[in-house]
């Protein structure tokens, strides 16, 4: 097998070119949750497909059909399937990523234009929407491909690719595609895959690389309370009618306590207590209460105990209130009684919880609490989207390869983490393919993936590209 040394040198020598390509990707505002930006998501898929083809990857754009969003029927962005290498003597690695991004406007509080990659020479930050989530990591794989093609070196493994454009909006259509491809057997794009690597998460902090073996799932709810046929004047109708906003606030106040305890009976009770071996993993993590406080910009952690704070993110469910639609907001003092208001909240779930177990508990509880209000308004409960949690065997050879690669590039052992966010497709790959799935992050914990001024440090982009390539060499070398 060829040494990865030439590959590593190539990445260093071509770093400016790679950053320029990231700039091209960031410039396409591929916001999957905004119907007006759907053409840009398609433009991003075409751009990425073209890049893969230029690097020798055989690709297929898969039409995933249509969906309804905000009352409008829209075509789903295509999934991009790719393959390079068919050597039966080599392991086959499937890589997943997403080319869609969260919404962003400069008026949200950005210091720069969100869809123009800004290279801050002083800090080394590459600032722009999608830089770390998830265009940077996807381009890390392209950097690996380009290096090997330019050097005339064979990849140490066969590679398969699955890139989607709806991850930030529920990954609609992707599960069915994966299952249908697996059902095709030898004729499917995923036939012969030995392991899966996903780079769509982050280090716990800005110091220590990590490998992630678990993710929380998600159930996202919308509560709508409606009453009058139209908005009302509070001076005319206040204290004459049941007000939807009053009912909604009452309901949302009954979901979660200020200490994070989920008030819906049975939800927290599903989760077992961590044993000594598991607690030891959290104890060893290079992460502290101070790191949390620095990340959020205030001393507001629920506890001063490091392990309990970390477990709150990694192995416990959480319920968060996200917003209210239909209510007045903005400058001025509008004295309106809204005719209909909707509150949105989500529950991040952990094994053994599933959306199927959680949803009935939520529906029953909210309906019971609404009945206690004795209101004449109407209540509607919707599950907008959900995904199951995932946990993998971190003693598998796939993780051993990732650990060795991390130590080779960063000269230190990685933290072993579970993550608080959700990537539903992870579990789909694990169950459908029956192989080990690994999360190998490129970015840091302070990247601000869904926030303003999202960034990816130059060093993480370049060293992260080396990490992904080195991981492939370690997969090839490790004994299955």
Secondary structure, DSSP 4 states (H G I P E B T S, - for coil): ---THHHHHHHHHTHHHHHHHHHHHHTS--BTT-GGGHHHHHHHHHHHHHHHHHTT-EEEEEP--EEEETTEEEEPPPEEEEEE---TTS-EEEEEEE--B----GGGT-SS-TTS-EEETTTTEEESTTTTTTHHHHHHHHHHHHHHHHHTPPPSSEEEEEEES-GGGT-TTHHHHHHHHHHTGGGSTTTT--EEEE---B-SSSS--EEEEEE-EEEEEEEEEE-SSS-EEHHHHTTTS--HHHHHHHHHTTTB-TTS-B-STTTGGGSPPP-HHHHHHHHHSS--HHHHHHHHTSS--S-S-HHHHHHHHHTS-EEEEEEEESS--SSS---EE-SEEEEEEEEEE-TT--HHHHHHHHHHHHHHHHHHTT-SSEEEEEEEEEE--EE--TTSHHHHHHHHHHHHHHSSPPEEEEESS--THHHHHHHHH-SEEEE---B-TTS-TTSTT-EEEHHHHHHHHHHHHHHHHHHHHS--
